[in-house]
Amino acid sequence: MPDRPDSDLDAFLRAILGGAGSRSGASTTARAGQLVGGRYRLGPLIGQGGMGTVYVATRESEATTVAVKLLRGSVRDRVALERFDREARAALLLDHPNVVRVLDYGVDAERPFLVMELLEGETLADLLDRERRLATPRALRIVDEIGTALEAAHARGVVHRDVKPENTFLVSGATGETVKLLDFGVAKVELDGPSSLTRSGTRLGTPPYMAPEQVRSSRSVDAACDQYALGVVLFELLTGTLPHLADTAEAMLRAKLAHPPRDLSALAPELSPGLAEAVMRALSPAPEDRFASISAFRTALASQACSIPTARGPG
């Protein structure tokens, strides 16, 4: 296995496990050296979260290194199993350079597994923690790449429902930085039947990035919710803060329903009026007031390229 900096590995684990994760310790029925799915030889346990454990593995037929994610425990938790299944099916539908590649999916000894490319880099959340806000050109490039992934997803009938910096991975490579959209575990897939996720009564999404209609009902979610979330991400990249502020998740949800987003132009007056207007339109409380599609939002942002300041903002 090639050497990987711990920081890169930890960032990858946090992204695909949905939390900080642990790199050792907890008991698991799988073990290093085990063959999963008849094709993947497990290496070290590199991380675990509430939903899965992740191993570095070797695909024996090609001697390539991948990440194998195994559902933890039994398959009796229908919601966890459905999330795992959705993550696999949605990602497999999307062969796109800005979506993390799911290479295989199956069940081994009654335990579902997911095989993904092993990424090097950091999450967008990690970058924001370090730099607070980004220069406008970089912010727009990152959001445009997320937008191309969402555009492809929507064309295949997939709504992500949880677009946020933690689910955005910045892959470092010889040719520069590539954005990968992760975690389709709560995605809405066209033609899905009744869902354990929505029947469970839990809200699907992350409060600061949820559209008002998503707060009201997880069942009335469409592509406009992803556009809203992408608008929140761009607002945060440009200002270092969120369109709504609250001390708790519940207070954030109430704020989404009771108050319009804060004015971007007041928080970042150096931005062109056209750029600020485009972001605020994506953040419209009513979905019919947003852009007709992610593509239209991307076009509006691209049209502001000539107005992008070259100097980096503070932070």
C-alpha positions as CSV (number, residue, x, y, z in Angstrom):
1,M,0.0,0.0,0.0
2,P,1.4,3.4,-0.9
3,D,2.2,5.9,1.9
4,R,-0.6,8.3,2.6
5,P,-0.3,11.4,4.9
6,D,-2.5,10.8,8.0
7,S,-4.2,14.2,7.4
8,D,-5.4,13.1,4.0
9,L,-6.5,9.7,5.2
10,D,-8.4,11.2,8.2
11,A,-10.1,13.8,6.0
12,F,-11.2,11.0,3.6
13,L,-12.6,9.0,6.5
14,R,-14.5,11.8,8.1
15,A,-16.1,12.5,4.7
16,I,-17.3,9.0,3.9
17,L,-18.2,8.1,7.5
18,G,-20.1,11.2,8.3
19,G,-18.1,12.0,11.4
20,A,-14.7,12.1,13.0
21,G,-14.4,8.3,13.0
22,S,-11.9,6.2,14.8
23,R,-8.8,4.5,13.3
24,S,-8.7,1.5,15.5
25,G,-10.1,-0.4,18.4
26,A,-13.8,-1.4,18.0
27,S,-14.6,-5.0,17.4
28,T,-15.8,-6.0,14.0
29,T,-16.7,-9.2,12.3
30,A,-14.4,-8.4,9.3
31,R,-10.6,-8.6,9.6
32,A,-7.5,-7.7,7.7
33,G,-6.7,-10.4,5.1
34,Q,-10.4,-11.4,4.6
35,L,-11.7,-11.6,1.0
36,V,-14.9,-9.6,0.5
37,G,-17.1,-10.3,-2.4
38,G,-14.6,-12.7,-3.7
39,R,-12.6,-9.9,-5.1
40,Y,-11.4,-7.5,-2.4
41,R,-8.6,-8.4,0.0
42,L,-9.0,-6.3,3.2
43,G,-6.0,-4.5,4.5
44,P,-5.9,-2.4,7.7
45,L,-9.1,-1.1,9.4
46,I,-8.7,2.6,8.8
47,G,-11.9,4.1,10.2
48,Q,-15.3,3.5,11.6
49,G,-18.4,5.5,12.2
50,G,-22.0,5.0,13.3
51,M,-22.9,3.4,10.0
52,G,-19.9,1.6,8.6
53,T,-16.3,0.5,8.9
54,V,-13.7,1.3,6.2
55,Y,-10.7,-0.7,5.2
56,V,-8.0,-0.1,2.7
57,A,-8.3,-3.1,0.3
58,T,-6.7,-4.5,-2.8
59,R,-8.7,-5.6,-5.8
60,E,-6.9,-8.8,-6.5
61,S,-7.6,-9.1,-10.2
62,E,-5.9,-5.7,-10.8
63,A,-3.8,-5.2,-7.7
64,T,-5.3,-1.7,-7.3
65,T,-6.0,0.0,-3.9
66,V,-9.5,0.9,-3.0
67,A,-11.6,1.8,0.0
68,V,-14.1,-0.9,1.2
69,K,-17.0,0.3,3.4
70,L,-18.9,-2.4,5.3
71,L,-22.2,-1.8,7.0
72,R,-21.6,-2.2,10.8
73,G,-23.6,-4.8,12.8
74,S,-26.6,-6.6,11.5
75,V,-28.9,-5.6,8.7
76,R,-31.9,-5.3,11.0
77,D,-31.7,-1.5,11.0
78,R,-33.8,-0.8,7.9
79,V,-33.0,2.9,7.8
80,A,-29.3,2.3,8.0
81,L,-29.5,-0.4,5.4
82,E,-31.6,1.8,3.1
83,R,-29.1,4.7,3.4
84,F,-26.3,2.3,2.6
85,D,-28.2,1.0,-0.4
86,R,-29.1,4.5,-1.7
87,E,-25.5,5.6,-1.4
88,A,-24.5,2.8,-3.7
89,R,-27.3,3.0,-6.2
90,A,-27.2,6.7,-6.6
91,A,-23.5,6.9,-7.0
92,L,-23.5,4.0,-9.5
93,L,-26.0,5.9,-11.6
94,L,-23.6,8.8,-11.8
95,D,-20.4,8.2,-13.8
96,H,-19.1,11.7,-13.4
97,P,-15.7,13.2,-12.6
98,N,-17.1,15.4,-9.8
99,V,-18.8,12.5,-8.0
100,V,-16.9,10.0,-5.9
101,R,-16.6,6.8,-7.9
102,V,-18.4,3.8,-6.4
103,L,-16.7,0.9,-8.1
104,D,-18.7,-2.0,-6.8
105,Y,-21.5,-2.9,-4.4
106,G,-22.7,-6.2,-3.0
107,V,-23.4,-8.4,0.0
108,D,-20.8,-10.7,1.6
109,A,-21.9,-13.1,4.4
110,E,-25.1,-11.1,4.8
111,R,-23.1,-7.9,5.2
112,P,-23.5,-5.2,2.5
113,F,-20.3,-3.6,1.3
114,L,-19.4,-0.6,-0.9
115,V,-16.2,-0.2,-2.8
116,M,-15.0,3.3,-3.6
117,E,-12.0,5.1,-5.0
118,L,-9.5,6.1,-2.3
119,L,-9.2,9.9,-2.3
120,E,-6.3,12.1,-1.2
121,G,-7.0,15.7,-0.1
122,E,-9.4,17.4,2.3
123,T,-13.0,18.3,2.7
124,L,-14.3,21.7,1.9
125,A,-15.2,22.0,5.6
126,D,-11.6,21.4,6.6
127,L,-10.5,24.1,4.2
128,L,-13.1,26.6,5.6
129,D,-12.0,25.8,9.2
130,R,-8.5,26.8,8.2
131,E,-9.1,29.8,5.9
132,R,-12.6,31.0,7.0
133,R,-13.5,32.3,3.6
134,L,-12.1,31.8,0.1
135,A,-11.0,34.1,-2.7
136,T,-14.0,34.6,-5.1
137,P,-12.5,32.9,-8.1
138,R,-11.7,29.7,-6.1
139,A,-15.1,29.8,-4.4
140,L,-16.9,30.0,-7.8
141,R,-14.8,27.3,-9.3
142,I,-15.5,24.9,-6.4
143,V,-19.2,25.7,-6.6
144,D,-19.3,25.3,-10.3
145,E,-17.8,21.8,-10.0
146,I,-20.3,20.8,-7.3
147,G,-23.0,22.2,-9.7
148,T,-21.8,20.0,-12.6
149,A,-22.2,17.0,-10.3
150,L,-25.7,18.0,-9.2
151,E,-26.6,18.8,-12.8
152,A,-25.7,15.2,-13.8
153,A,-27.5,13.8,-10.8
154,H,-30.7,15.7,-11.5
155,A,-30.6,14.5,-15.1
156,R,-30.7,11.0,-13.8
157,G,-33.5,11.7,-11.4
158,V,-31.3,11.9,-8.3
159,V,-31.6,14.7,-5.7
160,H,-28.7,14.7,-3.2
161,R,-30.6,16.3,-0.3
162,D,-27.4,16.9,1.8
163,V,-25.1,19.2,-0.1
164,K,-22.7,20.8,2.3
165,P,-18.9,21.4,2.8
166,E,-18.5,18.2,4.8
167,N,-19.8,16.2,1.7
168,T,-17.5,18.0,-0.7
169,F,-14.0,16.6,-1.1
170,L,-11.1,18.5,-2.6
171,V,-8.8,16.0,-4.3
172,S,-5.2,17.1,-4.7
173,G,-3.4,15.9,-7.8
174,A,-0.7,16.6,-10.3
175,T,-3.0,18.6,-12.5
176,G,-4.5,20.6,-9.7
177,E,-7.6,20.4,-7.5
178,T,-10.7,18.4,-8.4
179,V,-14.0,18.6,-6.5
180,K,-15.8,15.4,-5.6
181,L,-19.4,15.3,-4.2
182,L,-19.8,12.5,-1.6
183,D,-22.5,10.7,0.4
184,F,-25.7,10.0,-1.5
185,G,-27.0,8.2,1.6
186,V,-30.1,10.3,1.9
187,A,-30.5,10.9,-1.8
188,K,-33.9,10.9,-3.4
189,V,-33.9,8.6,-6.4
190,E,-36.6,8.9,-9.1
191,L,-39.0,5.9,-9.1
192,D,-38.2,5.0,-5.5
193,G,-41.0,3.4,-3.6
194,P,-42.1,4.2,-0.1
195,S,-39.0,5.0,1.9
196,S,-38.0,4.0,5.4
197,L,-36.1,7.3,5.6
198,T,-39.1,9.5,5.2
199,R,-41.4,7.1,7.2
200,S,-38.9,7.3,10.1
201,G,-40.0,10.8,10.8
202,T,-36.5,12.2,10.8
203,R,-35.5,15.3,8.8
204,L,-33.2,14.5,5.9
205,G,-30.5,17.0,5.6
206,T,-28.2,19.3,7.6
207,P,-30.1,22.3,9.1
208,P,-27.9,25.2,7.9
209,Y,-28.1,23.9,4.3
210,M,-31.7,22.8,4.2
211,A,-34.3,24.7,2.1
212,P,-37.4,25.9,3.9
213,E,-39.6,23.4,2.1
214,Q,-37.2,20.7,3.1
215,V,-37.6,21.7,6.7
216,R,-41.4,21.4,6.4
217,S,-41.3,18.0,4.8
218,S,-38.7,15.5,3.6
219,R,-41.2,14.1,1.2
220,S,-41.5,17.4,-0.9
221,V,-37.9,17.6,-1.9
222,D,-36.7,18.2,-5.5
223,A,-33.8,19.7,-7.3
224,A,-34.6,23.2,-6.0
225,C,-33.5,22.0,-2.6
226,D,-30.0,21.1,-3.9
227,Q,-29.9,24.5,-5.6
228,Y,-30.7,26.2,-2.3
229,A,-28.0,24.2,-0.5
230,L,-25.4,25.1,-3.1
231,G,-26.4,28.7,-2.6
232,V,-25.7,28.4,1.1
233,V,-22.3,26.8,0.4
234,L,-21.3,29.7,-1.9
235,F,-22.6,32.3,0.6
236,E,-20.4,30.6,3.2
237,L,-17.4,30.5,1.0
238,L,-17.7,34.2,0.1
239,T,-18.4,35.5,3.6
240,G,-17.2,33.0,6.1
241,T,-20.6,32.9,7.7
242,L,-24.1,31.5,7.0
243,P,-27.2,33.1,5.6
244,H,-29.0,32.3,8.8
245,L,-27.5,32.2,12.3
246,A,-28.7,30.2,15.3
247,D,-27.4,28.6,18.4
248,T,-29.0,25.2,18.0
249,A,-30.2,23.0,15.1
250,E,-33.9,23.5,16.1
251,A,-33.4,27.3,16.2
252,M,-31.8,27.1,12.8
253,L,-34.8,25.3,11.4
254,R,-37.2,27.8,12.9
255,A,-35.1,30.7,11.5
256,K,-35.3,29.1,8.0
257,L,-39.1,29.2,8.2
258,A,-39.5,32.6,9.9
259,H,-36.8,34.9,8.3
260,P,-35.2,35.6,4.9
261,P,-31.5,35.0,4.5
262,R,-29.1,37.8,5.4
263,D,-28.1,40.1,2.6
264,L,-24.9,38.9,0.9
265,S,-24.1,42.4,-0.5
266,A,-24.1,43.9,3.0
267,L,-21.7,41.2,4.3
268,A,-19.4,41.3,1.3
269,P,-19.9,44.7,-0.4
270,E,-16.8,44.1,-2.6
271,L,-18.8,41.5,-4.6
272,S,-20.4,42.6,-7.9
273,P,-24.1,43.3,-7.6
274,G,-24.8,40.7,-10.2
275,L,-23.0,38.0,-8.3
276,A,-24.7,38.9,-5.0
277,E,-28.1,38.9,-6.7
278,A,-27.5,35.4,-8.2
279,V,-26.6,33.9,-4.9
280,M,-29.6,35.5,-3.2
281,R,-31.9,34.3,-5.9
282,A,-30.7,30.7,-5.2
283,L,-31.5,31.3,-1.6
284,S,-35.1,32.5,-2.2
285,P,-37.4,31.0,0.5
286,A,-39.9,30.0,-2.2
287,P,-38.6,27.4,-4.6
288,E,-40.4,28.9,-7.6
289,D,-38.4,32.2,-7.1
290,R,-35.1,30.4,-7.5
291,F,-33.4,29.6,-10.8
292,A,-35.2,27.1,-13.0
293,S,-32.3,24.6,-12.7
294,I,-28.8,24.2,-11.4
295,S,-27.6,24.8,-14.9
296,A,-29.3,28.2,-15.0
297,F,-27.7,29.0,-11.6
298,R,-24.3,28.0,-12.9
299,T,-24.8,30.1,-16.0
300,A,-25.7,33.2,-13.9
301,L,-22.6,32.7,-11.8
302,A,-20.4,32.3,-14.9
303,S,-21.7,35.5,-16.4
304,Q,-20.2,37.4,-13.5
305,A,-16.7,36.2,-14.2
306,C,-15.6,39.5,-15.6
307,S,-16.6,41.2,-12.3
308,I,-14.7,38.9,-10.0
309,P,-12.1,40.8,-7.9
310,T,-8.6,39.4,-8.2
311,A,-7.6,40.2,-4.6
312,R,-8.3,37.6,-2.0
313,G,-10.8,38.4,0.7
314,P,-9.8,38.5,4.4
315,G,-9.0,35.2,6.2
